[in-house]
Amino acid sequence: MNSSAQTLTPAASVDFSRLTETPEFTLLLDTIRARKSEIHEKRHVPRDIVKLMKDARIFRSSTPLKFGGDCLPAHHFLKMVDKIGEVDGSAAWVAAFGSANTYIAALPDEAQQVIYASGPDQVFAGGMYPLQKAERLDGGWKVSGQWKFASGCKGADWIGVGLLGAGHAAGSDSSGAPVVKMAVAPAAEVEIIENWDVMGMQGSGSFDTTVKDKFYSDAWTFERGAQGIYDDPIYRYPALAYQAQVHAACNLGLARAALDLAASMSGAAKIMPGATSLAERGYFKSGLADGEAKLRSARAFFYEMAEQGWDELLVDGKVSEKTTNLMRLSASHAARAGGETVEICFRIVGMGAVMESHPMQRYLRDSYVVRQHAALNDATFENAGTLLAGLPAPAGFP
């Protein structure tokens, strides 16, 4: 548990639309900018930078109002992730998990009382898969196993793992089908295996986690996808769509950074004798314009649907299937268009971008990782098109 309680600022007094302009957020961006190489080399965001994320209200964004949280409207939180992505993709990926407390909002109140006892700025990380078979005991579950992709776990206060019960007595639903659960514990009780060796998002610290013969009481488990137990609107926002959006926002930031970098190189020194500068080359100018249009179009669709979903939620108490489908589509499109924009920038700036030390290298590699995420990959386009064609929704979608 985070041991340092903080003074709470009532959420009602916060201008959510200006969270990216606060001194705390500016300090966070400046620090990340100065320490990007350190984040990459360590393969995780250091805890002191996670603390700055807390100070900037990122990790109270989906904390219940009851515990001093902001329950931030989704589109305002997405802009925070987007802005961090302009500075560093891995830091944006970790910040995106400021949305993850929407998961643990499904825990019983007694558990959440413990989680937020020291303040609203609690960092949750979790790797659900591969699901590990759990043994049902009196009052809880015992499990051993190893899980993948616990992004941000090195800076987490709480870590979740995925359980699979076998048979009705072990926690199945009324049909006898096994129930998938997430179990939560203080981070100190979970071992982190530092095996994150990847081509992009190297600094996200998406390490494996493991426990052996660990007992989780029922108060610290919940069914995967269960809705938050409180009435704050964020817990009625479509969870899978939100997961897709927070990751897609990383690519919007990366694309903006790539365009700005490309534009700054327009007058770069000529390498070949007699060669023109980039700004004098037609393909550079048209590529820059193409990328700018592609990114701005994707951002407009992305934020339009996030805002529409939130407005529907406040008026109707839920988000329609039609809007949720468009939220999923806009997120996948943002991830793809953002990645394509980075590719354009990589291509038009020339040979210098192939150097390992060139910033465009990391933008490119990070953007590919975003597009590989299960919530954003090519299957979502097919599923979204299925609904647009008036066919029944695929299982688990949108």
Buried (B, 14 or more C-beta within 10 A) or exposed (E): BBEEEBEEEEBEEBEBEEBBEBEBBEEBBEBBEEBBEEBBEBBBBBEEBBBBBBBBBBBBBBBBBBBBBBBBBBBBBBBBBBBBBBBBBBBBBBBBBBBBBBBBBBBBEEBBEBBBEBBBBBBBBBBBEEBBBBBBEEEBBBBEBBBBBBBBBBBBBBBBBBBBBEEBEBBBEEEEEBBBBBBBBBBEEBEBBEEBEEEBBBBBBBBBBBBEEBBBBBBBBBEBEBEBBBEBBBBBBBBBBBBBBBBBBBBBBBBBBBBEBBBEBBEBEEEEEEEEEBEEBEEBBEBBEBBBEBBBEBBEBBBBBBBBBBBBBEEEEBBBEEBBBBBBBBBBBBBBBBBBBBBBBBBBBBEEBEEEEBEBBBBBBBBBBBBEBEBBEEEBBEBBEBBEEEEEBBEEBB
